[in-house]
Amino acid sequence: MNEKREAFEDLWGKLLSRHPKRIWQAFAALDIDQKQAVQEHLGRMIHEPGWQPEQRISAQAALDAITISKD
């Protein structure tokens, strides 16, 4: 597996971990455009059909952690 793919999988593993500190640390390391893209994708995971219930829960936990940490 190449480094970019591993980094991508590591990022999403942290973002969907349901551990607020890990989520925030991963999110904080992104640039502004990446942060926006991540938030939009998490929103799609929550609201669009085709995602498994556990994926929706993880996406909501990520958005909650990101939102709480911004306040």
Residue pairs with C-beta under 8 A, 6 or more apart in sequence:
11 26
14 22
14 23
14 25
14 26
15 23
15 26
15 27
15 38
15 42
15 62
16 55
16 58
16 59
16 61
16 62
17 23
17 58
18 57
18 58
18 61
18 62
20 61
20 64
20 65
20 68
20 69
23 61
23 62
23 65
23 66
24 65
24 66
24 69
27 35
27 38
27 62
27 65
27 66
27 69
28 69
30 38
39 63
39 66
42 59
42 60
42 62
42 63
42 66
43 59
43 63
45 51
45 55
45 56
45 58
45 59
46 56
46 59
46 60
46 63
51 59
